[in-house]
Amino acid sequence: MKKKFIIFLIFALIMEAILYKYLPKESVIPCFELIKRLGIYLKIVNERQSRHGDYQQLSNGQHKITINANLNKYRFLMTLIHEIAHLVATEKYGKQIKPHGNEWKSTYQALMKPFLRPEIFPTELLSYLVIHFQNPSASSDTDVHLTLAMRQYDHEERVKYYVFELPTGSLFCSDDGRVFKKGSKKIKRYECTEVSTGKRFVIQPHALVTPLEKDML
């Protein structure tokens, strides 16, 4: 029993030290307590283009959350609480709820509220966060103003940009290597032309792409 406790204590200390690397300092202890209380297996992974993080319950019943390692500390915190909200909402309301329905939204809002303070987030981010959490979306990337504000704190040199940031008429490359020319906005998406075929596609404004004419940005 004593040996198991020592192993658990060592693991806990390592986890706490890791969190200090990825989270705002004042958020580490409350996040660590949530992880410990809910029995979460947190795994920090290489960047995935399609998501910042995800949650799943393993076959043995354990709760697993993965988060991209390249996120800035404010985005990392939002993503962690986003995924914890999936866990808490599912346990409270059942597995039949919609992934990003009202139950998840209210849970996410409640979990995030204690973190929305200037000791954790910069003042310039807080105003956008307060607005965002009035009705949080499935992906915060769809919140244009918050996304641009968050970008200022990224620690890597920008290689990719959101489609909505590119000037009309500029060329960009998608993840599969196809080259497009950005066209006008059609309701919520942009009509873009594939250069090699001339075919037109509608592309989400928050899709991450590689601009081919950076001097136009």
C-alpha positions in Angstrom: 0.0 0.0 0.0 2.8 2.4 0.9 4.7 1.6 -2.3 1.5 2.3 -4.4 1.0 5.6 -2.6 4.7 6.7 -3.3 4.3 5.8 -7.0 1.0 7.8 -7.1 2.7 10.7 -5.4 5.6 10.7 -7.8 3.3 10.5 -10.8 1.2 13.4 -9.4 4.3 15.5 -9.0 5.4 14.8 -12.5 2.0 15.6 -13.9 1.9 18.9 -12.0 5.3 19.9 -13.3 4.2 19.1 -16.9 1.1 21.3 -16.5 3.3 24.3 -15.5 4.9 24.0 -18.9 1.6 24.1 -20.9 -0.8 26.2 -18.7 -0.9 29.7 -17.3 0.7 29.5 -13.8 -2.4 30.4 -11.8 -4.5 27.8 -13.6 -2.3 24.8 -12.9 -3.5 23.8 -9.4 -7.2 24.0 -10.1 -6.7 22.1 -13.4 -4.6 19.5 -11.7 -7.3 19.0 -9.0 -9.9 18.5 -11.8 -7.7 15.9 -13.5 -7.0 14.1 -10.3 -10.7 14.1 -9.0 -12.1 12.9 -12.3 -9.4 10.3 -12.9 -8.3 11.7 -16.2 -5.5 10.2 -18.3 -4.1 13.3 -20.0 -1.9 12.8 -23.0 -0.1 15.6 -24.8 0.4 14.8 -28.5 1.8 16.1 -31.7 -0.2 18.7 -33.7 -3.4 17.4 -35.4 -4.8 19.6 -38.1 -8.4 18.6 -37.5 -8.6 19.3 -33.8 -7.0 20.9 -30.8 -8.0 18.0 -28.4 -10.4 15.2 -27.8 -12.0 13.1 -25.1 -12.9 9.5 -25.0 -13.8 6.9 -22.4 -11.7 3.8 -22.9 -13.0 0.2 -22.7 -11.7 -0.1 -19.1 -13.8 2.9 -18.1 -10.8 5.3 -17.9 -11.3 8.9 -19.2 -8.7 9.9 -21.7 -8.0 13.4 -23.0 -5.5 14.3 -25.6 -4.3 17.8 -26.4 -2.0 19.2 -29.1 1.4 20.1 -27.7 1.9 23.1 -30.0 -1.0 25.2 -28.5 -0.2 28.4 -26.6 -1.0 28.2 -22.9 -4.3 30.1 -23.1 -5.5 27.9 -26.0 -4.3 24.8 -24.1 -6.4 25.8 -21.0 -9.5 26.4 -23.1 -9.0 23.1 -24.9 -8.5 21.2 -21.6 -11.6 22.6 -20.0 -13.6 22.0 -23.3 -12.7 18.3 -23.2 -13.3 18.0 -19.4 -16.8 19.5 -20.1 -17.5 16.5 -22.4 -16.7 14.1 -19.6 -18.7 15.9 -16.9 -21.7 16.5 -19.2 -21.8 12.9 -20.2 -21.6 11.6 -16.7 -24.3 14.1 -15.5 -26.8 13.9 -18.4 -26.0 10.6 -20.0 -24.3 9.4 -23.3 -27.4 10.3 -25.4 -26.7 14.0 -25.3 -25.4 15.9 -28.4 -21.6 16.4 -28.3 -21.9 20.2 -28.3 -25.5 20.6 -27.2 -27.0 22.7 -24.4 -25.9 20.3 -21.7 -22.2 20.5 -22.9 -22.5 24.3 -23.3 -23.8 24.9 -19.8 -21.2 22.5 -18.3 -18.3 24.2 -20.3 -19.5 27.7 -19.1 -19.6 26.6 -15.5 -16.2 24.9 -15.6 -14.6 27.8 -17.4 -16.0 30.6 -15.3 -13.5 30.4 -12.4 -10.6 30.8 -14.9 -12.0 33.9 -16.6 -10.0 36.4 -14.5 -7.0 38.7 -15.1 -4.6 36.5 -13.0 -4.9 33.9 -15.7 -5.8 35.5 -19.0 -4.4 38.8 -20.4 -6.9 41.7 -20.2 -7.0 41.9 -24.0 -8.1 38.3 -24.3 -10.7 38.5 -21.4 -13.1 40.7 -23.3 -13.3 38.3 -26.2 -13.5 35.3 -23.9 -16.5 36.8 -22.0 -18.4 37.3 -25.2 -17.4 33.8 -26.5 -18.6 32.0 -23.4 -22.1 33.6 -23.6 -22.7 30.9 -26.2 -19.6 28.7 -26.7 -19.3 27.0 -30.0 -18.0 23.5 -30.8 -14.8 25.0 -32.1 -13.5 28.4 -30.8 -11.7 28.7 -34.2 -15.1 29.8 -35.7 -15.0 32.9 -33.4 -13.0 35.2 -35.6 -12.2 37.9 -33.1 -11.1 35.5 -30.4 -9.0 33.5 -32.9 -7.1 36.5 -34.0 -6.5 37.7 -30.4 -5.3 34.2 -29.5 -2.9 34.1 -32.4 -0.8 36.8 -30.8 0.3 34.4 -28.1 1.3 31.5 -30.4 4.9 30.6 -29.7 5.6 29.2 -33.2 6.3 31.2 -36.4 3.1 31.3 -38.5 3.2 29.0 -41.5 -0.6 28.6 -41.9 -3.4 31.1 -41.9 -7.1 31.0 -41.8 -8.9 31.5 -45.1 -10.7 34.5 -43.8 -7.3 36.3 -43.2 -6.2 36.0 -46.8 -6.9 38.8 -49.4 -9.5 38.0 -52.1 -7.7 36.7 -55.2 -4.7 35.3 -53.3 -3.4 31.8 -53.8 -3.2 29.1 -51.1 -2.3 25.5 -50.7 -4.5 23.0 -48.8 -3.2 20.1 -46.7 -3.6 17.7 -49.6 -1.3 19.8 -51.8 -4.1 21.4 -54.0 -3.7 25.1 -54.9 -6.7 27.4 -54.7 -7.5 31.0 -55.5 -9.7 32.7 -52.9 -12.9 34.2 -54.2 -15.8 36.1 -52.6 -17.8 35.1 -49.5 -21.0 33.2 -50.1 -23.1 33.5 -46.9 -20.7 31.9 -44.4 -18.1 30.3 -46.6 -15.7 31.4 -49.3 -16.0 30.3 -52.9 -12.5 29.3 -54.0 -11.3 28.0 -57.4 -8.9 25.1 -57.7 -6.2 26.3 -60.0 -5.4 23.0 -61.8 -9.0 22.1 -62.7 -11.0 25.4 -62.6 -13.5 23.7 -60.3 -15.1 25.8 -57.6 -15.4 24.8 -53.9 -16.9 26.5 -50.9 -14.4 26.5 -48.0 -14.9 27.3 -44.3 -13.5 30.7 -43.3 -11.6 29.1 -40.3 -9.9 26.4 -42.5 -6.1 26.5 -42.0 -4.2 26.8 -45.2 -0.7 27.7 -46.5 -0.6 31.1 -48.4 1.6 31.1 -51.5 1.9 34.9 -51.6 3.0 36.0 -48.1 3.9 39.4 -49.3 0.1 40.0 -49.8 -0.6 39.4 -46.1 
